[in-house]
Amino acid sequence: MSEVVAVLLKDPDEKLTLSTDWTDTLASGETITGTPAWAVEDAPTGDVTPLAVDGAAAIAGNVASQRFQAGTARQVYRARCRMTTSTGQIYDRSWTVRIGTR
């Protein structure tokens, strides 16, 4: 189960960057392997403009970032970041993203 970091409001026309710092999750000497995987989950069936990953994910030290775009007004999505550590641990964090006109 993902740790829910925040509930956010995003306009359909905005591009929104989500970031998470994994420092407090890592044990002493443990590192992030590769680039964490970002995804959109829980998109409604038949949604023609769902929330979507926009571009490549970034990692700087223990901070992972990803930009998102689109989304259908009055819909709710879950954006998730999954990372794997040098010891084989896998962690998830997610954000609830509500789409609405600002």
MODELLER restraints for C-alpha pairs under 7 A, 6 or more apart:
rsr = mdl.restraints
at = mdl.atoms
rsr.add(forms.Gaussian(group=physical.xy_distance, feature=features.Distance(at['CA:2:A'], at['CA:92:A']), mean=4.85, stdev=0.5))
rsr.add(forms.Gaussian(group=physical.xy_distance, feature=features.Distance(at['CA:2:A'], at['CA:93:A']), mean=5.00, stdev=0.5))
rsr.add(forms.Gaussian(group=physical.xy_distance, feature=features.Distance(at['CA:2:A'], at['CA:94:A']), mean=5.86, stdev=0.5))
rsr.add(forms.Gaussian(group=physical.xy_distance, feature=features.Distance(at['CA:3:A'], at['CA:92:A']), mean=6.46, stdev=0.5))
rsr.add(forms.Gaussian(group=physical.xy_distance, feature=features.Distance(at['CA:3:A'], at['CA:93:A']), mean=4.78, stdev=0.5))
rsr.add(forms.Gaussian(group=physical.xy_distance, feature=features.Distance(at['CA:3:A'], at['CA:94:A']), mean=6.05, stdev=0.5))
rsr.add(forms.Gaussian(group=physical.xy_distance, feature=features.Distance(at['CA:4:A'], at['CA:93:A']), mean=5.91, stdev=0.5))
rsr.add(forms.Gaussian(group=physical.xy_distance, feature=features.Distance(at['CA:4:A'], at['CA:94:A']), mean=4.79, stdev=0.5))
rsr.add(forms.Gaussian(group=physical.xy_distance, feature=features.Distance(at['CA:4:A'], at['CA:95:A']), mean=5.55, stdev=0.5))
rsr.add(forms.Gaussian(group=physical.xy_distance, feature=features.Distance(at['CA:5:A'], at['CA:93:A']), mean=6.47, stdev=0.5))
rsr.add(forms.Gaussian(group=physical.xy_distance, feature=features.Distance(at['CA:5:A'], at['CA:94:A']), mean=5.90, stdev=0.5))
rsr.add(forms.Gaussian(group=physical.xy_distance, feature=features.Distance(at['CA:5:A'], at['CA:95:A']), mean=5.54, stdev=0.5))
rsr.add(forms.Gaussian(group=physical.xy_distance, feature=features.Distance(at['CA:6:A'], at['CA:95:A']), mean=5.18, stdev=0.5))
rsr.add(forms.Gaussian(group=physical.xy_distance, feature=features.Distance(at['CA:6:A'], at['CA:96:A']), mean=6.39, stdev=0.5))
rsr.add(forms.Gaussian(group=physical.xy_distance, feature=features.Distance(at['CA:7:A'], at['CA:95:A']), mean=5.84, stdev=0.5))
rsr.add(forms.Gaussian(group=physical.xy_distance, feature=features.Distance(at['CA:7:A'], at['CA:96:A']), mean=4.61, stdev=0.5))
rsr.add(forms.Gaussian(group=physical.xy_distance, feature=features.Distance(at['CA:7:A'], at['CA:97:A']), mean=5.91, stdev=0.5))
rsr.add(forms.Gaussian(group=physical.xy_distance, feature=features.Distance(at['CA:8:A'], at['CA:96:A']), mean=6.18, stdev=0.5))
rsr.add(forms.Gaussian(group=physical.xy_distance, feature=features.Distance(at['CA:8:A'], at['CA:97:A']), mean=4.88, stdev=0.5))
rsr.add(forms.Gaussian(group=physical.xy_distance, feature=features.Distance(at['CA:8:A'], at['CA:98:A']), mean=6.04, stdev=0.5))
rsr.add(forms.Gaussian(group=physical.xy_distance, feature=features.Distance(at['CA:9:A'], at['CA:97:A']), mean=5.90, stdev=0.5))
rsr.add(forms.Gaussian(group=physical.xy_distance, feature=features.Distance(at['CA:9:A'], at['CA:98:A']), mean=4.86, stdev=0.5))
rsr.add(forms.Gaussian(group=physical.xy_distance, feature=features.Distance(at['CA:9:A'], at['CA:99:A']), mean=5.84, stdev=0.5))
rsr.add(forms.Gaussian(group=physical.xy_distance, feature=features.Distance(at['CA:9:A'], at['CA:100:A']), mean=6.58, stdev=0.5))
rsr.add(forms.Gaussian(group=physical.xy_distance, feature=features.Distance(at['CA:10:A'], at['CA:97:A']), mean=6.67, stdev=0.5))
rsr.add(forms.Gaussian(group=physical.xy_distance, feature=features.Distance(at['CA:10:A'], at['CA:98:A']), mean=6.12, stdev=0.5))
rsr.add(forms.Gaussian(group=physical.xy_distance, feature=features.Distance(at['CA:10:A'], at['CA:99:A']), mean=4.94, stdev=0.5))
rsr.add(forms.Gaussian(group=physical.xy_distance, feature=features.Distance(at['CA:10:A'], at['CA:100:A']), mean=6.09, stdev=0.5))
rsr.add(forms.Gaussian(group=physical.xy_distance, feature=features.Distance(at['CA:11:A'], at['CA:99:A']), mean=5.62, stdev=0.5))
rsr.add(forms.Gaussian(group=physical.xy_distance, feature=features.Distance(at['CA:11:A'], at['CA:100:A']), mean=5.10, stdev=0.5))
rsr.add(forms.Gaussian(group=physical.xy_distance, feature=features.Distance(at['CA:11:A'], at['CA:101:A']), mean=4.92, stdev=0.5))
rsr.add(forms.Gaussian(group=physical.xy_distance, feature=features.Distance(at['CA:11:A'], at['CA:102:A']), mean=5.96, stdev=0.5))
rsr.add(forms.Gaussian(group=physical.xy_distance, feature=features.Distance(at['CA:12:A'], at['CA:70:A']), mean=4.97, stdev=0.5))
rsr.add(forms.Gaussian(group=physical.xy_distance, feature=features.Distance(at['CA:12:A'], at['CA:71:A']), mean=5.10, stdev=0.5))
rsr.add(forms.Gaussian(group=physical.xy_distance, feature=features.Distance(at['CA:12:A'], at['CA:72:A']), mean=6.15, stdev=0.5))
rsr.add(forms.Gaussian(group=physical.xy_distance, feature=features.Distance(at['CA:12:A'], at['CA:73:A']), mean=6.36, stdev=0.5))
rsr.add(forms.Gaussian(group=physical.xy_distance, feature=features.Distance(at['CA:12:A'], at['CA:99:A']), mean=6.13, stdev=0.5))
rsr.add(forms.Gaussian(group=physical.xy_distance, feature=features.Distance(at['CA:12:A'], at['CA:100:A']), mean=6.69, stdev=0.5))
rsr.add(forms.Gaussian(group=physical.xy_distance, feature=features.Distance(at['CA:12:A'], at['CA:101:A']), mean=6.83, stdev=0.5))
rsr.add(forms.Gaussian(group=physical.xy_distance, feature=features.Distance(at['CA:13:A'], at['CA:70:A']), mean=6.01, stdev=0.5))
rsr.add(forms.Gaussian(group=physical.xy_distance, feature=features.Distance(at['CA:14:A'], at['CA:69:A']), mean=6.37, stdev=0.5))
rsr.add(forms.Gaussian(group=physical.xy_distance, feature=features.Distance(at['CA:14:A'], at['CA:70:A']), mean=6.98, stdev=0.5))
rsr.add(forms.Gaussian(group=physical.xy_distance, feature=features.Distance(at['CA:15:A'], at['CA:67:A']), mean=6.56, stdev=0.5))
rsr.add(forms.Gaussian(group=physical.xy_distance, feature=features.Distance(at['CA:15:A'], at['CA:68:A']), mean=5.61, stdev=0.5))
rsr.add(forms.Gaussian(group=physical.xy_distance, feature=features.Distance(at['CA:15:A'], at['CA:69:A']), mean=4.68, stdev=0.5))
rsr.add(forms.Gaussian(group=physical.xy_distance, feature=features.Distance(at['CA:16:A'], at['CA:67:A']), mean=5.45, stdev=0.5))
rsr.add(forms.Gaussian(group=physical.xy_distance, feature=features.Distance(at['CA:16:A'], at['CA:68:A']), mean=5.19, stdev=0.5))
rsr.add(forms.Gaussian(group=physical.xy_distance, feature=features.Distance(at['CA:16:A'], at['CA:69:A']), mean=6.48, stdev=0.5))
rsr.add(forms.Gaussian(group=physical.xy_distance, feature=features.Distance(at['CA:17:A'], at['CA:65:A']), mean=6.68, stdev=0.5))
rsr.add(forms.Gaussian(group=physical.xy_distance, feature=features.Distance(at['CA:17:A'], at['CA:66:A']), mean=5.46, stdev=0.5))
rsr.add(forms.Gaussian(group=physical.xy_distance, feature=features.Distance(at['CA:17:A'], at['CA:67:A']), mean=4.02, stdev=0.5))
rsr.add(forms.Gaussian(group=physical.xy_distance, feature=features.Distance(at['CA:17:A'], at['CA:68:A']), mean=6.12, stdev=0.5))
rsr.add(forms.Gaussian(group=physical.xy_distance, feature=features.Distance(at['CA:18:A'], at['CA:65:A']), mean=5.54, stdev=0.5))
rsr.add(forms.Gaussian(group=physical.xy_distance, feature=features.Distance(at['CA:18:A'], at['CA:66:A']), mean=5.50, stdev=0.5))
rsr.add(forms.Gaussian(group=physical.xy_distance, feature=features.Distance(at['CA:18:A'], at['CA:67:A']), mean=6.26, stdev=0.5))
rsr.add(forms.Gaussian(group=physical.xy_distance, feature=features.Distance(at['CA:19:A'], at['CA:63:A']), mean=6.67, stdev=0.5))
rsr.add(forms.Gaussian(group=physical.xy_distance, feature=features.Distance(at['CA:19:A'], at['CA:64:A']), mean=5.50, stdev=0.5))
rsr.add(forms.Gaussian(group=physical.xy_distance, feature=features.Distance(at['CA:19:A'], at['CA:65:A']), mean=4.16, stdev=0.5))
rsr.add(forms.Gaussian(group=physical.xy_distance, feature=features.Distance(at['CA:19:A'], at['CA:66:A']), mean=6.58, stdev=0.5))
rsr.add(forms.Gaussian(group=physical.xy_distance, feature=features.Distance(at['CA:20:A'], at['CA:63:A']), mean=5.49, stdev=0.5))
rsr.add(forms.Gaussian(group=physical.xy_distance, feature=features.Distance(at['CA:20:A'], at['CA:64:A']), mean=5.47, stdev=0.5))
rsr.add(forms.Gaussian(group=physical.xy_distance, feature=features.Distance(at['CA:20:A'], at['CA:65:A']), mean=6.59, stdev=0.5))
rsr.add(forms.Gaussian(group=physical.xy_distance, feature=features.Distance(at['CA:21:A'], at['CA:62:A']), mean=5.64, stdev=0.5))
rsr.add(forms.Gaussian(group=physical.xy_distance, feature=features.Distance(at['CA:21:A'], at['CA:63:A']), mean=4.24, stdev=0.5))
rsr.add(forms.Gaussian(group=physical.xy_distance, feature=features.Distance(at['CA:21:A'], at['CA:64:A']), mean=6.53, stdev=0.5))
rsr.add(forms.Gaussian(group=physical.xy_distance, feature=features.Distance(at['CA:22:A'], at['CA:62:A']), mean=5.33, stdev=0.5))
rsr.add(forms.Gaussian(group=physical.xy_distance, feature=features.Distance(at['CA:22:A'], at['CA:63:A']), mean=6.17, stdev=0.5))
rsr.add(forms.Gaussian(group=physical.xy_distance, feature=features.Distance(at['CA:23:A'], at['CA:62:A']), mean=5.64, stdev=0.5))
rsr.add(forms.Gaussian(group=physical.xy_distance, feature=features.Distance(at['CA:30:A'], at['CA:85:A']), mean=6.57, stdev=0.5))
rsr.add(forms.Gaussian(group=physical.xy_distance, feature=features.Distance(at['CA:30:A'], at['CA:86:A']), mean=5.77, stdev=0.5))
rsr.add(forms.Gaussian(group=physical.xy_distance, feature=features.Distance(at['CA:30:A'], at['CA:87:A']), mean=6.73, stdev=0.5))
rsr.add(forms.Gaussian(group=physical.xy_distance, feature=features.Distance(at['CA:31:A'], at['CA:85:A']), mean=5.48, stdev=0.5))
rsr.add(forms.Gaussian(group=physical.xy_distance, feature=features.Distance(at['CA:31:A'], at['CA:86:A']), mean=5.29, stdev=0.5))
rsr.add(forms.Gaussian(group=physical.xy_distance, feature=features.Distance(at['CA:32:A'], at['CA:62:A']), mean=6.99, stdev=0.5))
rsr.add(forms.Gaussian(group=physical.xy_distance, feature=features.Distance(at['CA:32:A'], at['CA:83:A']), mean=6.87, stdev=0.5))
rsr.add(forms.Gaussian(group=physical.xy_distance, feature=features.Distance(at['CA:32:A'], at['CA:84:A']), mean=5.97, stdev=0.5))
rsr.add(forms.Gaussian(group=physical.xy_distance, feature=features.Distance(at['CA:32:A'], at['CA:85:A']), mean=4.46, stdev=0.5))
rsr.add(forms.Gaussian(group=physical.xy_distance, feature=features.Distance(at['CA:32:A'], at['CA:86:A']), mean=6.03, stdev=0.5))
rsr.add(forms.Gaussian(group=physical.xy_distance, feature=features.Distance(at['CA:33:A'], at['CA:84:A']), mean=5.81, stdev=0.5))
rsr.add(forms.Gaussian(group=physical.xy_distance, feature=features.Distance(at['CA:33:A'], at['CA:85:A']), mean=5.34, stdev=0.5))
rsr.add(forms.Gaussian(group=physical.xy_distance, feature=features.Distance(at['CA:33:A'], at['CA:86:A']), mean=5.70, stdev=0.5))
rsr.add(forms.Gaussian(group=physical.xy_distance, feature=features.Distance(at['CA:35:A'], at['CA:59:A']), mean=6.35, stdev=0.5))
rsr.add(forms.Gaussian(group=physical.xy_distance, feature=features.Distance(at['CA:36:A'], at['CA:64:A']), mean=6.75, stdev=0.5))
rsr.add(forms.Gaussian(group=physical.xy_distance, feature=features.Distance(at['CA:36:A'], at['CA:81:A']), mean=6.38, stdev=0.5))
rsr.add(forms.Gaussian(group=physical.xy_distance, feature=features.Distance(at['CA:36:A'], at['CA:82:A']), mean=5.47, stdev=0.5))
rsr.add(forms.Gaussian(group=physical.xy_distance, feature=features.Distance(at['CA:36:A'], at['CA:83:A']), mean=4.39, stdev=0.5))
rsr.add(forms.Gaussian(group=physical.xy_distance, feature=features.Distance(at['CA:37:A'], at['CA:81:A']), mean=5.64, stdev=0.5))
rsr.add(forms.Gaussian(group=physical.xy_distance, feature=features.Distance(at['CA:37:A'], at['CA:82:A']), mean=5.18, stdev=0.5))
rsr.add(forms.Gaussian(group=physical.xy_distance, feature=features.Distance(at['CA:37:A'], at['CA:83:A']), mean=6.42, stdev=0.5))
rsr.add(forms.Gaussian(group=physical.xy_distance, feature=features.Distance(at['CA:38:A'], at['CA:80:A']), mean=5.51, stdev=0.5))
rsr.add(forms.Gaussian(group=physical.xy_distance, feature=features.Distance(at['CA:38:A'], at['CA:81:A']), mean=4.49, stdev=0.5))
rsr.add(forms.Gaussian(group=physical.xy_distance, feature=features.Distance(at['CA:38:A'], at['CA:82:A']), mean=6.43, stdev=0.5))
rsr.add(forms.Gaussian(group=physical.xy_distance, feature=features.Distance(at['CA:39:A'], at['CA:53:A']), mean=6.80, stdev=0.5))
rsr.add(forms.Gaussian(group=physical.xy_distance, feature=features.Distance(at['CA:39:A'], at['CA:79:A']), mean=5.80, stdev=0.5))
rsr.add(forms.Gaussian(group=physical.xy_distance, feature=features.Distance(at['CA:39:A'], at['CA:80:A']), mean=5.30, stdev=0.5))
rsr.add(forms.Gaussian(group=physical.xy_distance, feature=features.Distance(at['CA:39:A'], at['CA:81:A']), mean=6.71, stdev=0.5))
rsr.add(forms.Gaussian(group=physical.xy_distance, feature=features.Distance(at['CA:40:A'], at['CA:51:A']), mean=6.82, stdev=0.5))
rsr.add(forms.Gaussian(group=physical.xy_distance, feature=features.Distance(at['CA:40:A'], at['CA:52:A']), mean=6.43, stdev=0.5))
rsr.add(forms.Gaussian(group=physical.xy_distance, feature=features.Distance(at['CA:40:A'], at['CA:77:A']), mean=6.90, stdev=0.5))
rsr.add(forms.Gaussian(group=physical.xy_distance, feature=features.Distance(at['CA:40:A'], at['CA:78:A']), mean=5.74, stdev=0.5))
rsr.add(forms.Gaussian(group=physical.xy_distance, feature=features.Distance(at['CA:40:A'], at['CA:79:A']), mean=4.55, stdev=0.5))
rsr.add(forms.Gaussian(group=physical.xy_distance, feature=features.Distance(at['CA:40:A'], at['CA:80:A']), mean=6.26, stdev=0.5))
rsr.add(forms.Gaussian(group=physical.xy_distance, feature=features.Distance(at['CA:41:A'], at['CA:77:A']), mean=6.36, stdev=0.5))
rsr.add(forms.Gaussian(group=physical.xy_distance, feature=features.Distance(at['CA:41:A'], at['CA:78:A']), mean=5.08, stdev=0.5))
rsr.add(forms.Gaussian(group=physical.xy_distance, feature=features.Distance(at['CA:41:A'], at['CA:79:A']), mean=6.16, stdev=0.5))
rsr.add(forms.Gaussian(group=physical.xy_distance, feature=features.Distance(at['CA:42:A'], at['CA:77:A']), mean=5.56, stdev=0.5))
rsr.add(forms.Gaussian(group=physical.xy_distance, feature=features.Distance(at['CA:42:A'], at['CA:78:A']), mean=5.97, stdev=0.5))
rsr.add(forms.Gaussian(group=physical.xy_distance, feature=features.Distance(at['CA:43:A'], at['CA:50:A']), mean=6.43, stdev=0.5))
rsr.add(forms.Gaussian(group=physical.xy_distance, feature=features.Distance(at['CA:43:A'], at['CA:77:A']), mean=5.64, stdev=0.5))
rsr.add(forms.Gaussian(group=physical.xy_distance, feature=features.Distance(at['CA:49:A'], at['CA:70:A']), mean=6.20, stdev=0.5))
rsr.add(forms.Gaussian(group=physical.xy_distance, feature=features.Distance(at['CA:49:A'], at['CA:71:A']), mean=5.43, stdev=0.5))
rsr.add(forms.Gaussian(group=physical.xy_distance, feature=features.Distance(at['CA:49:A'], at['CA:72:A']), mean=5.70, stdev=0.5))
rsr.add(forms.Gaussian(group=physical.xy_distance, feature=features.Distance(at['CA:50:A'], at['CA:70:A']), mean=6.18, stdev=0.5))
rsr.add(forms.Gaussian(group=physical.xy_distance, feature=features.Distance(at['CA:50:A'], at['CA:71:A']), mean=4.31, stdev=0.5))
rsr.add(forms.Gaussian(group=physical.xy_distance, feature=features.Distance(at['CA:50:A'], at['CA:72:A']), mean=5.85, stdev=0.5))
rsr.add(forms.Gaussian(group=physical.xy_distance, feature=features.Distance(at['CA:51:A'], at['CA:68:A']), mean=6.76, stdev=0.5))
rsr.add(forms.Gaussian(group=physical.xy_distance, feature=features.Distance(at['CA:51:A'], at['CA:69:A']), mean=5.82, stdev=0.5))
rsr.add(forms.Gaussian(group=physical.xy_distance, feature=features.Distance(at['CA:51:A'], at['CA:70:A']), mean=4.94, stdev=0.5))
rsr.add(forms.Gaussian(group=physical.xy_distance, feature=features.Distance(at['CA:51:A'], at['CA:71:A']), mean=3.95, stdev=0.5))
rsr.add(forms.Gaussian(group=physical.xy_distance, feature=features.Distance(at['CA:51:A'], at['CA:77:A']), mean=6.99, stdev=0.5))
rsr.add(forms.Gaussian(group=physical.xy_distance, feature=features.Distance(at['CA:52:A'], at['CA:68:A']), mean=5.47, stdev=0.5))
rsr.add(forms.Gaussian(group=physical.xy_distance, feature=features.Distance(at['CA:52:A'], at['CA:69:A']), mean=5.38, stdev=0.5))
rsr.add(forms.Gaussian(group=physical.xy_distance, feature=features.Distance(at['CA:52:A'], at['CA:70:A']), mean=6.29, stdev=0.5))
rsr.add(forms.Gaussian(group=physical.xy_distance, feature=features.Distance(at['CA:53:A'], at['CA:67:A']), mean=6.19, stdev=0.5))
rsr.add(forms.Gaussian(group=physical.xy_distance, feature=features.Distance(at['CA:53:A'], at['CA:68:A']), mean=4.57, stdev=0.5))
rsr.add(forms.Gaussian(group=physical.xy_distance, feature=features.Distance(at['CA:53:A'], at['CA:69:A']), mean=6.44, stdev=0.5))
rsr.add(forms.Gaussian(group=physical.xy_distance, feature=features.Distance(at['CA:54:A'], at['CA:67:A']), mean=5.29, stdev=0.5))
rsr.add(forms.Gaussian(group=physical.xy_distance, feature=features.Distance(at['CA:54:A'], at['CA:68:A']), mean=4.96, stdev=0.5))
rsr.add(forms.Gaussian(group=physical.xy_distance, feature=features.Distance(at['CA:54:A'], at['CA:69:A']), mean=5.93, stdev=0.5))
rsr.add(forms.Gaussian(group=physical.xy_distance, feature=features.Distance(at['CA:55:A'], at['CA:67:A']), mean=6.76, stdev=0.5))
rsr.add(forms.Gaussian(group=physical.xy_distance, feature=features.Distance(at['CA:56:A'], at['CA:66:A']), mean=6.94, stdev=0.5))
rsr.add(forms.Gaussian(group=physical.xy_distance, feature=features.Distance(at['CA:57:A'], at['CA:65:A']), mean=5.82, stdev=0.5))
rsr.add(forms.Gaussian(group=physical.xy_distance, feature=features.Distance(at['CA:57:A'], at['CA:66:A']), mean=4.72, stdev=0.5))
rsr.add(forms.Gaussian(group=physical.xy_distance, feature=features.Distance(at['CA:58:A'], at['CA:64:A']), mean=5.73, stdev=0.5))
rsr.add(forms.Gaussian(group=physical.xy_distance, feature=features.Distance(at['CA:58:A'], at['CA:65:A']), mean=5.12, stdev=0.5))
rsr.add(forms.Gaussian(group=physical.xy_distance, feature=features.Distance(at['CA:58:A'], at['CA:66:A']), mean=6.36, stdev=0.5))
rsr.add(forms.Gaussian(group=physical.xy_distance, feature=features.Distance(at['CA:59:A'], at['CA:65:A']), mean=6.35, stdev=0.5))
rsr.add(forms.Gaussian(group=physical.xy_distance, feature=features.Distance(at['CA:71:A'], at['CA:99:A']), mean=6.14, stdev=0.5))
rsr.add(forms.Gaussian(group=physical.xy_distance, feature=features.Distance(at['CA:72:A'], at['CA:99:A']), mean=6.19, stdev=0.5))
rsr.add(forms.Gaussian(group=physical.xy_distance, feature=features.Distance(at['CA:73:A'], at['CA:99:A']), mean=4.90, stdev=0.5))
rsr.add(forms.Gaussian(group=physical.xy_distance, feature=features.Distance(at['CA:73:A'], at['CA:100:A']), mean=4.92, stdev=0.5))
rsr.add(forms.Gaussian(group=physical.xy_distance, feature=features.Distance(at['CA:73:A'], at['CA:101:A']), mean=6.93, stdev=0.5))
rsr.add(forms.Gaussian(group=physical.xy_distance, feature=features.Distance(at['CA:74:A'], at['CA:98:A']), mean=6.99, stdev=0.5))
rsr.add(forms.Gaussian(group=physical.xy_distance, feature=features.Distance(at['CA:74:A'], at['CA:99:A']), mean=5.50, stdev=0.5))
rsr.add(forms.Gaussian(group=physical.xy_distance, feature=features.Distance(at['CA:74:A'], at['CA:100:A']), mean=5.72, stdev=0.5))
rsr.add(forms.Gaussian(group=physical.xy_distance, feature=features.Distance(at['CA:75:A'], at['CA:98:A']), mean=6.08, stdev=0.5))
rsr.add(forms.Gaussian(group=physical.xy_distance, feature=features.Distance(at['CA:75:A'], at['CA:99:A']), mean=5.59, stdev=0.5))
rsr.add(forms.Gaussian(group=physical.xy_distance, feature=features.Distance(at['CA:76:A'], at['CA:96:A']), mean=6.93, stdev=0.5))
rsr.add(forms.Gaussian(group=physical.xy_distance, feature=features.Distance(at['CA:76:A'], at['CA:97:A']), mean=5.70, stdev=0.5))
rsr.add(forms.Gaussian(group=physical.xy_distance, feature=features.Distance(at['CA:76:A'], at['CA:98:A']), mean=4.50, stdev=0.5))
rsr.add(forms.Gaussian(group=physical.xy_distance, feature=features.Distance(at['CA:76:A'], at['CA:99:A']), mean=6.29, stdev=0.5))
rsr.add(forms.Gaussian(group=physical.xy_distance, feature=features.Distance(at['CA:77:A'], at['CA:96:A']), mean=5.86, stdev=0.5))
rsr.add(forms.Gaussian(group=physical.xy_distance, feature=features.Distance(at['CA:77:A'], at['CA:97:A']), mean=5.16, stdev=0.5))
rsr.add(forms.Gaussian(group=physical.xy_distance, feature=features.Distance(at['CA:77:A'], at['CA:98:A']), mean=6.47, stdev=0.5))
rsr.add(forms.Gaussian(group=physical.xy_distance, feature=features.Distance(at['CA:78:A'], at['CA:94:A']), mean=6.42, stdev=0.5))
rsr.add(forms.Gaussian(group=physical.xy_distance, feature=features.Distance(at['CA:78:A'], at['CA:95:A']), mean=5.57, stdev=0.5))
rsr.add(forms.Gaussian(group=physical.xy_distance, feature=features.Distance(at['CA:78:A'], at['CA:96:A']), mean=4.67, stdev=0.5))
rsr.add(forms.Gaussian(group=physical.xy_distance, feature=features.Distance(at['CA:78:A'], at['CA:97:A']), mean=5.96, stdev=0.5))
rsr.add(forms.Gaussian(group=physical.xy_distance, feature=features.Distance(at['CA:79:A'], at['CA:94:A']), mean=5.42, stdev=0.5))
rsr.add(forms.Gaussian(group=physical.xy_distance, feature=features.Distance(at['CA:79:A'], at['CA:95:A']), mean=5.20, stdev=0.5))
rsr.add(forms.Gaussian(group=physical.xy_distance, feature=features.Distance(at['CA:79:A'], at['CA:96:A']), mean=6.54, stdev=0.5))
rsr.add(forms.Gaussian(group=physical.xy_distance, feature=features.Distance(at['CA:80:A'], at['CA:92:A']), mean=6.75, stdev=0.5))
rsr.add(forms.Gaussian(group=physical.xy_distance, feature=features.Distance(at['CA:80:A'], at['CA:93:A']), mean=5.72, stdev=0.5))
rsr.add(forms.Gaussian(group=physical.xy_distance, feature=features.Distance(at['CA:80:A'], at['CA:94:A']), mean=4.21, stdev=0.5))
rsr.add(forms.Gaussian(group=physical.xy_distance, feature=features.Distance(at['CA:80:A'], at['CA:95:A']), mean=6.52, stdev=0.5))
rsr.add(forms.Gaussian(group=physical.xy_distance, feature=features.Distance(at['CA:81:A'], at['CA:92:A']), mean=5.60, stdev=0.5))
rsr.add(forms.Gaussian(group=physical.xy_distance, feature=features.Distance(at['CA:81:A'], at['CA:93:A']), mean=5.33, stdev=0.5))
rsr.add(forms.Gaussian(group=physical.xy_distance, feature=features.Distance(at['CA:81:A'], at['CA:94:A']), mean=6.21, stdev=0.5))
rsr.add(forms.Gaussian(group=physical.xy_distance, feature=features.Distance(at['CA:82:A'], at['CA:90:A']), mean=6.90, stdev=0.5))
rsr.add(forms.Gaussian(group=physical.xy_distance, feature=features.Distance(at['CA:82:A'], at['CA:91:A']), mean=5.61, stdev=0.5))
rsr.add(forms.Gaussian(group=physical.xy_distance, feature=features.Distance(at['CA:82:A'], at['CA:92:A']), mean=4.42, stdev=0.5))
rsr.add(forms.Gaussian(group=physical.xy_distance, feature=features.Distance(at['CA:82:A'], at['CA:93:A']), mean=6.64, stdev=0.5))
rsr.add(forms.Gaussian(group=physical.xy_distance, feature=features.Distance(at['CA:83:A'], at['CA:90:A']), mean=5.67, stdev=0.5))
rsr.add(forms.Gaussian(group=physical.xy_distance, feature=features.Distance(at['CA:83:A'], at['CA:91:A']), mean=5.46, stdev=0.5))
rsr.add(forms.Gaussian(group=physical.xy_distance, feature=features.Distance(at['CA:83:A'], at['CA:92:A']), mean=6.61, stdev=0.5))
rsr.add(forms.Gaussian(group=physical.xy_distance, feature=features.Distance(at['CA:84:A'], at['CA:90:A']), mean=4.48, stdev=0.5))
rsr.add(forms.Gaussian(group=physical.xy_distance, feature=features.Distance(at['CA:84:A'], at['CA:91:A']), mean=6.53, stdev=0.5))
